[in-house]
Amino acid sequence: MKEKNNLREMTLEEHYQYYAKQGLSKNEIIKKIAKDRNVNKNEIYQKFI
C-alpha cells in the first residue's frame, strides 16, 4: 500500500489538507488520519482544536 506510506510521511497539516481537498468534514478527516497513523483519534483531535 504505497499510498498509506506516503500519508505517514506527511505532516499532520498536509495529511489534513489531503482529506480536506476530498471534501470530508473535520470529524471524518480526524478519524481517517488516526486510522492511517494507527493512533487514537483523540490524540489527533487535540492537535486541531
mmCIF entry with sequence, helices, sheets and N, C-alpha, C, O atoms, coordinates in Angstrom:
data_MODEL
# 
_entry.id   MODEL 
# 
_entity.id                         1 
_entity.type                       polymer 
_entity.pdbx_number_of_molecules   1 
# 
_entity_poly.entity_id                      1 
_entity_poly.type                           'polypeptide(L)' 
_entity_poly.nstd_linkage                   no 
_entity_poly.nstd_monomer                   no 
_entity_poly.pdbx_seq_one_letter_code       MKEKNNLREMTLEEHYQYYAKQGLSKNEIIKKIAKDRNVNKNEIYQKFI 
_entity_poly.pdbx_seq_one_letter_code_can   MKEKNNLREMTLEEHYQYYAKQGLSKNEIIKKIAKDRNVNKNEIYQKFI 
_entity_poly.pdbx_strand_id                 A 
# 
loop_
_entity_poly_seq.entity_id 
_entity_poly_seq.num 
_entity_poly_seq.mon_id 
_entity_poly_seq.hetero 
1 1  MET n 
1 2  LYS n 
1 3  GLU n 
1 4  LYS n 
1 5  ASN n 
1 6  ASN n 
1 7  LEU n 
1 8  ARG n 
1 9  GLU n 
1 10 MET n 
1 11 THR n 
1 12 LEU n 
1 13 GLU n 
1 14 GLU n 
1 15 HIS n 
1 16 TYR n 
1 17 GLN n 
1 18 TYR n 
1 19 TYR n 
1 20 ALA n 
1 21 LYS n 
1 22 GLN n 
1 23 GLY n 
1 24 LEU n 
1 25 SER n 
1 26 LYS n 
1 27 ASN n 
1 28 GLU n 
1 29 ILE n 
1 30 ILE n 
1 31 LYS n 
1 32 LYS n 
1 33 ILE n 
1 34 ALA n 
1 35 LYS n 
1 36 ASP n 
1 37 ARG n 
1 38 ASN n 
1 39 VAL n 
1 40 ASN n 
1 41 LYS n 
1 42 ASN n 
1 43 GLU n 
1 44 ILE n 
1 45 TYR n 
1 46 GLN n 
1 47 LYS n 
1 48 PHE n 
1 49 ILE n 
# 
_struct_asym.id          A 
_struct_asym.entity_id   1 
# 
loop_
_struct_conf.conf_type_id 
_struct_conf.id 
_struct_conf.pdbx_PDB_helix_id 
_struct_conf.beg_label_comp_id 
_struct_conf.beg_label_asym_id 
_struct_conf.beg_label_seq_id 
_struct_conf.pdbx_beg_PDB_ins_code 
_struct_conf.end_label_comp_id 
_struct_conf.end_label_asym_id 
_struct_conf.end_label_seq_id 
_struct_conf.pdbx_end_PDB_ins_code 
_struct_conf.beg_auth_comp_id 
_struct_conf.beg_auth_asym_id 
_struct_conf.beg_auth_seq_id 
_struct_conf.end_auth_comp_id 
_struct_conf.end_auth_asym_id 
_struct_conf.end_auth_seq_id 
_struct_conf.pdbx_PDB_helix_class 
_struct_conf.details 
_struct_conf.pdbx_PDB_helix_length 
HELX_P HELX_P1 AA1 LYS A 2  ? GLU A 9  ? LYS A 2  GLU A 9  1 ? 8  
HELX_P HELX_P2 AA2 LEU A 12 ? ALA A 20 ? LEU A 12 ALA A 20 1 ? 9  
HELX_P HELX_P3 AA3 LYS A 26 ? ARG A 37 ? LYS A 26 ARG A 37 1 ? 12 
HELX_P HELX_P4 AA4 LYS A 41 ? LYS A 47 ? LYS A 41 LYS A 47 1 ? 7  
# 
_struct_conf_type.id          HELX_P 
_struct_conf_type.criteria    ? 
_struct_conf_type.reference   ? 
# 
loop_
_atom_site.group_PDB 
_atom_site.id 
_atom_site.type_symbol 
_atom_site.label_atom_id 
_atom_site.label_alt_id 
_atom_site.label_comp_id 
_atom_site.label_asym_id 
_atom_site.label_entity_id 
_atom_site.label_seq_id 
_atom_site.pdbx_PDB_ins_code 
_atom_site.Cartn_x 
_atom_site.Cartn_y 
_atom_site.Cartn_z 
_atom_site.occupancy 
_atom_site.B_iso_or_equiv 
_atom_site.pdbx_formal_charge 
_atom_site.auth_seq_id 
_atom_site.auth_comp_id 
_atom_site.auth_asym_id 
_atom_site.auth_atom_id 
_atom_site.pdbx_PDB_model_num 
ATOM 1   N N  . MET A 1 1  ? 0.843   -1.200 0.000  1.00 0.00 ? 1  MET A N  1 
ATOM 2   C CA . MET A 1 1  ? 0.000   0.000  0.000  1.00 0.00 ? 1  MET A CA 1 
ATOM 3   C C  . MET A 1 1  ? 0.877   1.248  0.000  1.00 0.00 ? 1  MET A C  1 
ATOM 4   O O  . MET A 1 1  ? 1.170   1.820  1.050  1.00 0.00 ? 1  MET A O  1 
ATOM 5   N N  . LYS A 1 2  ? 1.272   1.640  -1.145 1.00 0.00 ? 2  LYS A N  1 
ATOM 6   C CA . LYS A 1 2  ? 2.170   2.781  -1.274 1.00 0.00 ? 2  LYS A CA 1 
ATOM 7   C C  . LYS A 1 2  ? 1.524   4.073  -0.759 1.00 0.00 ? 2  LYS A C  1 
ATOM 8   O O  . LYS A 1 2  ? 2.202   4.889  -0.134 1.00 0.00 ? 2  LYS A O  1 
ATOM 9   N N  . GLU A 1 3  ? 0.242   4.268  -1.008 1.00 0.00 ? 3  GLU A N  1 
ATOM 10  C CA . GLU A 1 3  ? -0.428  5.499  -0.573 1.00 0.00 ? 3  GLU A CA 1 
ATOM 11  C C  . GLU A 1 3  ? -0.377  5.662  0.946  1.00 0.00 ? 3  GLU A C  1 
ATOM 12  O O  . GLU A 1 3  ? -0.142  6.765  1.439  1.00 0.00 ? 3  GLU A O  1 
ATOM 13  N N  . LYS A 1 4  ? -0.592  4.593  1.683  1.00 0.00 ? 4  LYS A N  1 
ATOM 14  C CA . LYS A 1 4  ? -0.552  4.664  3.151  1.00 0.00 ? 4  LYS A CA 1 
ATOM 15  C C  . LYS A 1 4  ? 0.822   5.136  3.627  1.00 0.00 ? 4  LYS A C  1 
ATOM 16  O O  . LYS A 1 4  ? 0.914   5.959  4.537  1.00 0.00 ? 4  LYS A O  1 
ATOM 17  N N  . ASN A 1 5  ? 1.884   4.620  3.016  1.00 0.00 ? 5  ASN A N  1 
ATOM 18  C CA . ASN A 1 5  ? 3.232   5.036  3.405  1.00 0.00 ? 5  ASN A CA 1 
ATOM 19  C C  . ASN A 1 5  ? 3.425   6.517  3.127  1.00 0.00 ? 5  ASN A C  1 
ATOM 20  O O  . ASN A 1 5  ? 4.024   7.220  3.941  1.00 0.00 ? 5  ASN A O  1 
ATOM 21  N N  . ASN A 1 6  ? 2.935   7.002  2.007  1.00 0.00 ? 6  ASN A N  1 
ATOM 22  C CA . ASN A 1 6  ? 3.053   8.418  1.678  1.00 0.00 ? 6  ASN A CA 1 
ATOM 23  C C  . ASN A 1 6  ? 2.295   9.274  2.687  1.00 0.00 ? 6  ASN A C  1 
ATOM 24  O O  . ASN A 1 6  ? 2.774   10.340 3.071  1.00 0.00 ? 6  ASN A O  1 
ATOM 25  N N  . LEU A 1 7  ? 1.140   8.830  3.115  1.00 0.00 ? 7  LEU A N  1 
ATOM 26  C CA . LEU A 1 7  ? 0.353   9.580  4.088  1.00 0.00 ? 7  LEU A CA 1 
ATOM 27  C C  . LEU A 1 7  ? 1.096   9.684  5.419  1.00 0.00 ? 7  LEU A C  1 
ATOM 28  O O  . LEU A 1 7  ? 1.041   10.722 6.078  1.00 0.00 ? 7  LEU A O  1 
ATOM 29  N N  . ARG A 1 8  ? 1.777   8.634  5.811  1.00 0.00 ? 8  ARG A N  1 
ATOM 30  C CA . ARG A 1 8  ? 2.521   8.658  7.075  1.00 0.00 ? 8  ARG A CA 1 
ATOM 31  C C  . ARG A 1 8  ? 3.709   9.603  7.021  1.00 0.00 ? 8  ARG A C  1 
ATOM 32  O O  . ARG A 1 8  ? 4.152   10.105 8.054  1.00 0.00 ? 8  ARG A O  1 
ATOM 33  N N  . GLU A 1 9  ? 4.228   9.848  5.823  1.00 0.00 ? 9  GLU A N  1 
ATOM 34  C CA . GLU A 1 9  ? 5.374   10.746 5.676  1.00 0.00 ? 9  GLU A CA 1 
ATOM 35  C C  . GLU A 1 9  ? 4.956   12.210 5.695  1.00 0.00 ? 9  GLU A C  1 
ATOM 36  O O  . GLU A 1 9  ? 5.796   13.092 5.877  1.00 0.00 ? 9  GLU A O  1 
ATOM 37  N N  . MET A 1 10 ? 3.677   12.476 5.510  1.00 0.00 ? 10 MET A N  1 
ATOM 38  C CA . MET A 1 10 ? 3.180   13.856 5.516  1.00 0.00 ? 10 MET A CA 1 
ATOM 39  C C  . MET A 1 10 ? 3.175   14.409 6.937  1.00 0.00 ? 10 MET A C  1 
ATOM 40  O O  . MET A 1 10 ? 3.127   13.653 7.908  1.00 0.00 ? 10 MET A O  1 
ATOM 41  N N  . THR A 1 11 ? 3.226   15.716 7.047  1.00 0.00 ? 11 THR A N  1 
ATOM 42  C CA . THR A 1 11 ? 2.984   16.332 8.350  1.00 0.00 ? 11 THR A CA 1 
ATOM 43  C C  . THR A 1 11 ? 1.494   16.184 8.635  1.00 0.00 ? 11 THR A C  1 
ATOM 44  O O  . THR A 1 11 ? 0.721   15.853 7.736  1.00 0.00 ? 11 THR A O  1 
ATOM 45  N N  . LEU A 1 12 ? 1.089   16.425 9.870  1.00 0.00 ? 12 LEU A N  1 
ATOM 46  C CA . LEU A 1 12 ? -0.345  16.361 10.183 1.00 0.00 ? 12 LEU A CA 1 
ATOM 47  C C  . LEU A 1 12 ? -1.132  17.357 9.346  1.00 0.00 ? 12 LEU A C  1 
ATOM 48  O O  . LEU A 1 12 ? -2.230  17.056 8.879  1.00 0.00 ? 12 LEU A O  1 
ATOM 49  N N  . GLU A 1 13 ? -0.561  18.556 9.155  1.00 0.00 ? 13 GLU A N  1 
ATOM 50  C CA . GLU A 1 13 ? -1.245  19.586 8.352  1.00 0.00 ? 13 GLU A CA 1 
ATOM 51  C C  . GLU A 1 13 ? -1.452  19.113 6.914  1.00 0.00 ? 13 GLU A C  1 
ATOM 52  O O  . GLU A 1 13 ? -2.538  19.259 6.352  1.00 0.00 ? 13 GLU A O  1 
ATOM 53  N N  . GLU A 1 14 ? -0.409  18.550 6.334  1.00 0.00 ? 14 GLU A N  1 
ATOM 54  C CA . GLU A 1 14 ? -0.501  18.054 4.949  1.00 0.00 ? 14 GLU A CA 1 
ATOM 55  C C  . GLU A 1 14 ? -1.509  16.924 4.858  1.00 0.00 ? 14 GLU A C  1 
ATOM 56  O O  . GLU A 1 14 ? -2.289  16.843 3.909  1.00 0.00 ? 14 GLU A O  1 
ATOM 57  N N  . HIS A 1 15 ? -1.483  16.063 5.846  1.00 0.00 ? 15 HIS A N  1 
ATOM 58  C CA . HIS A 1 15 ? -2.405  14.931 5.903  1.00 0.00 ? 15 HIS A CA 1 
ATOM 59  C C  . HIS A 1 15 ? -3.846  15.447 5.973  1.00 0.00 ? 15 HIS A C  1 
ATOM 60  O O  . HIS A 1 15 ? -4.734  14.946 5.283  1.00 0.00 ? 15 HIS A O  1 
ATOM 61  N N  . TYR A 1 16 ? -4.056  16.452 6.816  1.00 0.00 ? 16 TYR A N  1 
ATOM 62  C CA . TYR A 1 16 ? -5.383  17.065 6.968  1.00 0.00 ? 16 TYR A CA 1 
ATOM 63  C C  . TYR A 1 16 ? -5.844  17.663 5.636  1.00 0.00 ? 16 TYR A C  1 
ATOM 64  O O  . TYR A 1 16 ? -6.975  17.442 5.205  1.00 0.00 ? 16 TYR A O  1 
ATOM 65  N N  . GLN A 1 17 ? -4.965  18.412 5.002  1.00 0.00 ? 17 GLN A N  1 
ATOM 66  C CA . GLN A 1 17 ? -5.306  19.062 3.725  1.00 0.00 ? 17 GLN A CA 1 
ATOM 67  C C  . GLN A 1 17 ? -5.615  18.037 2.640  1.00 0.00 ? 17 GLN A C  1 
ATOM 68  O O  . GLN A 1 17 ? -6.489  18.254 1.801  1.00 0.00 ? 17 GLN A O  1 
ATOM 69  N N  . TYR A 1 18 ? -4.904  16.937 2.663  1.00 0.00 ? 18 TYR A N  1 
ATOM 70  C CA . TYR A 1 18 ? -5.122  15.858 1.688  1.00 0.00 ? 18 TYR A CA 1 
ATOM 71  C C  . TYR A 1 18 ? -6.583  15.414 1.720  1.00 0.00 ? 18 TYR A C  1 
ATOM 72  O O  . TYR A 1 18 ? -7.213  15.277 0.671  1.00 0.00 ? 18 TYR A O  1 
ATOM 73  N N  . TYR A 1 19 ? -7.120  15.189 2.915  1.00 0.00 ? 19 TYR A N  1 
ATOM 74  C CA . TYR A 1 19 ? -8.519  14.769 3.048  1.00 0.00 ? 19 TYR A CA 1 
ATOM 75  C C  . TYR A 1 19 ? -9.485  15.934 2.887  1.00 0.00 ? 19 TYR A C  1 
ATOM 76  O O  . TYR A 1 19 ? -10.592 15.747 2.383  1.00 0.00 ? 19 TYR A O  1 
ATOM 77  N N  . ALA A 1 20 ? -9.090  17.126 3.304  1.00 0.00 ? 20 ALA A N  1 
ATOM 78  C CA . ALA A 1 20 ? -9.961  18.295 3.160  1.00 0.00 ? 20 ALA A CA 1 
ATOM 79  C C  . ALA A 1 20 ? -10.253 18.546 1.684  1.00 0.00 ? 20 ALA A C  1 
ATOM 80  O O  . ALA A 1 20 ? -11.368 18.921 1.324  1.00 0.00 ? 20 ALA A O  1 
ATOM 81  N N  . LYS A 1 21 ? -9.254  18.339 0.833  1.00 0.00 ? 21 LYS A N  1 
ATOM 82  C CA . LYS A 1 21 ? -9.437  18.529 -0.615 1.00 0.00 ? 21 LYS A CA 1 
ATOM 83  C C  . LYS A 1 21 ? -10.437 17.538 -1.191 1.00 0.00 ? 21 LYS A C  1 
ATOM 84  O O  . LYS A 1 21 ? -10.999 17.763 -2.262 1.00 0.00 ? 21 LYS A O  1 
ATOM 85  N N  . GLN A 1 22 ? -10.655 16.447 -0.479 1.00 0.00 ? 22 GLN A N  1 
ATOM 86  C CA . GLN A 1 22 ? -11.634 15.446 -0.921 1.00 0.00 ? 22 GLN A CA 1 
ATOM 87  C C  . GLN A 1 22 ? -13.036 15.791 -0.418 1.00 0.00 ? 22 GLN A C  1 
ATOM 88  O O  . GLN A 1 22 ? -13.994 15.066 -0.686 1.00 0.00 ? 22 GLN A O  1 
ATOM 89  N N  . GLY A 1 23 ? -13.150 16.900 0.310  1.00 0.00 ? 23 GLY A N  1 
ATOM 90  C CA . GLY A 1 23 ? -14.457 17.362 0.760  1.00 0.00 ? 23 GLY A CA 1 
ATOM 91  C C  . GLY A 1 23 ? -14.967 16.705 2.030  1.00 0.00 ? 23 GLY A C  1 
ATOM 92  O O  . GLY A 1 23 ? -16.165 16.751 2.310  1.00 0.00 ? 23 GLY A O  1 
ATOM 93  N N  . LEU A 1 24 ? -14.086 16.100 2.795  1.00 0.00 ? 24 LEU A N  1 
ATOM 94  C CA . LEU A 1 24 ? -14.518 15.448 4.032  1.00 0.00 ? 24 LEU A CA 1 
ATOM 95  C C  . LEU A 1 24 ? -14.679 16.465 5.155  1.00 0.00 ? 24 LEU A C  1 
ATOM 96  O O  . LEU A 1 24 ? -14.047 17.522 5.147  1.00 0.00 ? 24 LEU A O  1 
ATOM 97  N N  . SER A 1 25 ? -15.530 16.134 6.117  1.00 0.00 ? 25 SER A N  1 
ATOM 98  C CA . SER A 1 25 ? -15.722 17.011 7.275  1.00 0.00 ? 25 SER A CA 1 
ATOM 99  C C  . SER A 1 25 ? -14.543 16.858 8.227  1.00 0.00 ? 25 SER A C  1 
ATOM 100 O O  . SER A 1 25 ? -13.777 15.898 8.134  1.00 0.00 ? 25 SER A O  1 
ATOM 101 N N  . LYS A 1 26 ? -14.405 17.807 9.136  1.00 0.00 ? 26 LYS A N  1 
ATOM 102 C CA . LYS A 1 26 ? -13.303 17.776 10.112 1.00 0.00 ? 26 LYS A CA 1 
ATOM 103 C C  . LYS A 1 26 ? -13.298 16.465 10.893 1.00 0.00 ? 26 LYS A C  1 
ATOM 104 O O  . LYS A 1 26 ? -12.245 15.852 11.069 1.00 0.00 ? 26 LYS A O  1 
ATOM 105 N N  . ASN A 1 27 ? -14.460 16.035 11.359 1.00 0.00 ? 27 ASN A N  1 
ATOM 106 C CA . ASN A 1 27 ? -14.534 14.791 12.130 1.00 0.00 ? 27 ASN A CA 1 
ATOM 107 C C  . ASN A 1 27 ? -14.122 13.578 11.302 1.00 0.00 ? 27 ASN A C  1 
ATOM 108 O O  . ASN A 1 27 ? -13.421 12.694 11.794 1.00 0.00 ? 27 ASN A O  1 
ATOM 109 N N  . GLU A 1 28 ? -14.559 13.537 10.045 1.00 0.00 ? 28 GLU A N  1 
ATOM 110 C CA . GLU A 1 28 ? -14.180 12.426 9.168  1.00 0.00 ? 28 GLU A CA 1 
ATOM 111 C C  . GLU A 1 28 ? -12.672 12.425 8.923  1.00 0.00 ? 28 GLU A C  1 
ATOM 112 O O  . GLU A 1 28 ? -12.032 11.374 8.916  1.00 0.00 ? 28 GLU A O  1 
ATOM 113 N N  . ILE A 1 29 ? -12.123 13.611 8.725  1.00 0.00 ? 29 ILE A N  1 
ATOM 114 C CA . ILE A 1 29 ? -10.688 13.735 8.475  1.00 0.00 ? 29 ILE A CA 1 
ATOM 115 C C  . ILE A 1 29 ? -9.909  13.228 9.680  1.00 0.00 ? 29 ILE A C  1 
ATOM 116 O O  . ILE A 1 29 ? -8.957  12.464 9.525  1.00 0.00 ? 29 ILE A O  1 
ATOM 117 N N  . ILE A 1 30 ? -10.299 13.642 10.866 1.00 0.00 ? 30 ILE A N  1 
ATOM 118 C CA . ILE A 1 30 ? -9.602  13.232 12.089 1.00 0.00 ? 30 ILE A CA 1 
ATOM 119 C C  . ILE A 1 30 ? -9.647  11.711 12.245 1.00 0.00 ? 30 ILE A C  1 
ATOM 120 O O  . ILE A 1 30 ? -8.642  11.098 12.604 1.00 0.00 ? 30 ILE A O  1 
ATOM 121 N N  . LYS A 1 31 ? -10.795 11.101 11.980 1.00 0.00 ? 31 LYS A N  1 
ATOM 122 C CA . LYS A 1 31 ? -10.908 9.642  12.068 1.00 0.00 ? 31 LYS A CA 1 
ATOM 123 C C  . LYS A 1 31 ? -9.976  8.959  11.075 1.00 0.00 ? 31 LYS A C  1 
ATOM 124 O O  . LYS A 1 31 ? -9.311  7.978  11.408 1.00 0.00 ? 31 LYS A O  1 
ATOM 125 N N  . LYS A 1 32 ? -9.933  9.484  9.854  1.00 0.00 ? 32 LYS A N  1 
ATOM 126 C CA . LYS A 1 32 ? -9.087  8.879  8.819  1.00 0.00 ? 32 LYS A CA 1 
ATOM 127 C C  . LYS A 1 32 ? -7.604  9.034  9.140  1.00 0.00 ? 32 LYS A C  1 
ATOM 128 O O  . LYS A 1 32 ? -6.828  8.097  8.952  1.00 0.00 ? 32 LYS A O  1 
ATOM 129 N N  . ILE A 1 33 ? -7.212  10.201 9.618  1.00 0.00 ? 33 ILE A N  1 
ATOM 130 C CA . ILE A 1 33 ? -5.800  10.412 9.969  1.00 0.00 ? 33 ILE A CA 1 
ATOM 131 C C  . ILE A 1 33 ? -5.406  9.446  11.087 1.00 0.00 ? 33 ILE A C  1 
ATOM 132 O O  . ILE A 1 33 ? -4.344  8.825  11.031 1.00 0.00 ? 33 ILE A O  1 
ATOM 133 N N  . ALA A 1 34 ? -6.258  9.324  12.095 1.00 0.00 ? 34 ALA A N  1 
ATOM 134 C CA . ALA A 1 34 ? -5.969  8.427  13.216 1.00 0.00 ? 34 ALA A CA 1 
ATOM 135 C C  . ALA A 1 34 ? -5.815  6.988  12.725 1.00 0.00 ? 34 ALA A C  1 
ATOM 136 O O  . ALA A 1 34 ? -4.914  6.270  13.159 1.00 0.00 ? 34 ALA A O  1 
ATOM 137 N N  . LYS A 1 35 ? -6.698  6.577  11.822 1.00 0.00 ? 35 LYS A N  1 
ATOM 138 C CA . LYS A 1 35 ? -6.618  5.215  11.286 1.00 0.00 ? 35 LYS A CA 1 
ATOM 139 C C  . LYS A 1 35 ? -5.346  5.046  10.458 1.00 0.00 ? 35 LYS A C  1 
ATOM 140 O O  . LYS A 1 35 ? -4.647  4.042  10.598 1.00 0.00 ? 35 LYS A O  1 
ATOM 141 N N  . ASP A 1 36 ? -5.042  6.013  9.602  1.00 0.00 ? 36 ASP A N  1 
ATOM 142 C CA . ASP A 1 36 ? -3.846  5.938  8.762  1.00 0.00 ? 36 ASP A CA 1 
ATOM 143 C C  . ASP A 1 36 ? -2.581  5.843  9.603  1.00 0.00 ? 36 ASP A C  1 
ATOM 144 O O  . ASP A 1 36 ? -1.647  5.118  9.259  1.00 0.00 ? 36 ASP A O  1 
ATOM 145 N N  . ARG A 1 37 ? -2.560  6.577  10.702 1.00 0.00 ? 37 ARG A N  1 
ATOM 146 C CA . ARG A 1 37 ? -1.351  6.638  11.544 1.00 0.00 ? 37 ARG A CA 1 
ATOM 147 C C  . ARG A 1 37 ? -1.395  5.656  12.705 1.00 0.00 ? 37 ARG A C  1 
ATOM 148 O O  . ARG A 1 37 ? -0.450  5.557  13.487 1.00 0.00 ? 37 ARG A O  1 
ATOM 149 N N  . ASN A 1 38 ? -2.501  4.934  12.808 1.00 0.00 ? 38 ASN A N  1 
ATOM 150 C CA . ASN A 1 38 ? -2.666  3.928  13.851 1.00 0.00 ? 38 ASN A CA 1 
ATOM 151 C C  . ASN A 1 38 ? -2.508  4.534  15.248 1.00 0.00 ? 38 ASN A C  1 
ATOM 152 O O  . ASN A 1 38 ? -1.810  3.994  16.106 1.00 0.00 ? 38 ASN A O  1 
ATOM 153 N N  . VAL A 1 39 ? -3.184  5.681  15.449 1.00 0.00 ? 39 VAL A N  1 
ATOM 154 C CA . VAL A 1 39 ? -3.192  6.321  16.767 1.00 0.00 ? 39 VAL A CA 1 
ATOM 155 C C  . VAL A 1 39 ? -4.639  6.603  17.166 1.00 0.00 ? 39 VAL A C  1 
ATOM 156 O O  . VAL A 1 39 ? -5.546  6.524  16.337 1.00 0.00 ? 39 VAL A O  1 
ATOM 157 N N  . ASN A 1 40 ? -4.844  6.929  18.430 1.00 0.00 ? 40 ASN A N  1 
ATOM 158 C CA . ASN A 1 40 ? -6.175  7.247  18.924 1.00 0.00 ? 40 ASN A CA 1 
ATOM 159 C C  . ASN A 1 40 ? -6.658  8.557  18.306 1.00 0.00 ? 40 ASN A C  1 
ATOM 160 O O  . ASN A 1 40 ? -5.895  9.518  18.218 1.00 0.00 ? 40 ASN A O  1 
ATOM 161 N N  . LYS A 1 41 ? -7.917  8.601  17.881 1.00 0.00 ? 41 LYS A N  1 
ATOM 162 C CA . LYS A 1 41 ? -8.427  9.810  17.229 1.00 0.00 ? 41 LYS A CA 1 
ATOM 163 C C  . LYS A 1 41 ? -8.417  11.020 18.157 1.00 0.00 ? 41 LYS A C  1 
ATOM 164 O O  . LYS A 1 41 ? -8.325  12.156 17.693 1.00 0.00 ? 41 LYS A O  1 
ATOM 165 N N  . ASN A 1 42 ? -8.511  10.781 19.476 1.00 0.00 ? 42 ASN A N  1 
ATOM 166 C CA . ASN A 1 42 ? -8.453  11.902 20.421 1.00 0.00 ? 42 ASN A CA 1 
ATOM 167 C C  . ASN A 1 42 ? -7.104  12.601 20.369 1.00 0.00 ? 42 ASN A C  1 
ATOM 168 O O  . ASN A 1 42 ? -7.015  13.817 20.544 1.00 0.00 ? 42 ASN A O  1 
ATOM 169 N N  . GLU A 1 43 ? -6.060  11.826 20.130 1.00 0.00 ? 43 GLU A N  1 
ATOM 170 C CA . GLU A 1 43 ? -4.709  12.373 20.029 1.00 0.00 ? 43 GLU A CA 1 
ATOM 171 C C  . GLU A 1 43 ? -4.625  13.331 18.815 1.00 0.00 ? 43 GLU A C  1 
ATOM 172 O O  . GLU A 1 43 ? -4.020  14.400 18.901 1.00 0.00 ? 43 GLU A O  1 
ATOM 173 N N  . ILE A 1 44 ? -5.226  12.937 17.717 1.00 0.00 ? 44 ILE A N  1 
ATOM 174 C CA . ILE A 1 44 ? -5.225  13.775 16.522 1.00 0.00 ? 44 ILE A CA 1 
ATOM 175 C C  . ILE A 1 44 ? -6.135  15.002 16.746 1.00 0.00 ? 44 ILE A C  1 
ATOM 176 O O  . ILE A 1 44 ? -5.792  16.129 16.391 1.00 0.00 ? 44 ILE A O  1 
ATOM 177 N N  . TYR A 1 45 ? -7.286  14.739 17.339 1.00 0.00 ? 45 TYR A N  1 
ATOM 178 C CA . TYR A 1 45 ? -8.243  15.830 17.593 1.00 0.00 ? 45 TYR A CA 1 
ATOM 179 C C  . TYR A 1 45 ? -7.606  16.950 18.416 1.00 0.00 ? 45 TYR A C  1 
ATOM 180 O O  . TYR A 1 45 ? -7.822  18.130 18.138 1.00 0.00 ? 45 TYR A O  1 
ATOM 181 N N  . GLN A 1 46 ? -6.825  16.581 19.422 1.00 0.00 ? 46 GLN A N  1 
ATOM 182 C CA . GLN A 1 46 ? -6.177  17.576 20.275 1.00 0.00 ? 46 GLN A CA 1 
ATOM 183 C C  . GLN A 1 46 ? -5.294  18.522 19.486 1.00 0.00 ? 46 GLN A C  1 
ATOM 184 O O  . GLN A 1 46 ? -5.118  19.678 19.871 1.00 0.00 ? 46 GLN A O  1 
ATOM 185 N N  . LYS A 1 47 ? -4.741  18.043 18.390 1.00 0.00 ? 47 LYS A N  1 
ATOM 186 C CA . LYS A 1 47 ? -3.833  18.861 17.583 1.00 0.00 ? 47 LYS A CA 1 
ATOM 187 C C  . LYS A 1 47 ? -4.572  19.856 16.690 1.00 0.00 ? 47 LYS A C  1 
ATOM 188 O O  . LYS A 1 47 ? -3.969  20.785 16.153 1.00 0.00 ? 47 LYS A O  1 
ATOM 189 N N  . PHE A 1 48 ? -5.895  19.654 16.532 1.00 0.00 ? 48 PHE A N  1 
ATOM 190 C CA . PHE A 1 48 ? -6.661  20.508 15.631 1.00 0.00 ? 48 PHE A CA 1 
ATOM 191 C C  . PHE A 1 48 ? -7.704  21.369 16.320 1.00 0.00 ? 48 PHE A C  1 
ATOM 192 O O  . PHE A 1 48 ? -8.585  21.920 15.659 1.00 0.00 ? 48 PHE A O  1 
ATOM 193 N N  . ILE A 1 49 ? -7.621  21.493 17.637 1.00 0.00 ? 49 ILE A N  1 
ATOM 194 C CA . ILE A 1 49 ? -8.569  22.378 18.329 1.00 0.00 ? 49 ILE A CA 1 
ATOM 195 C C  . ILE A 1 49 ? -7.855  23.618 18.841 1.00 0.00 ? 49 ILE A C  1 
ATOM 196 O O  . ILE A 1 49 ? -8.483  24.484 19.451 1.00 0.00 ? 49 ILE A O  1 
# 
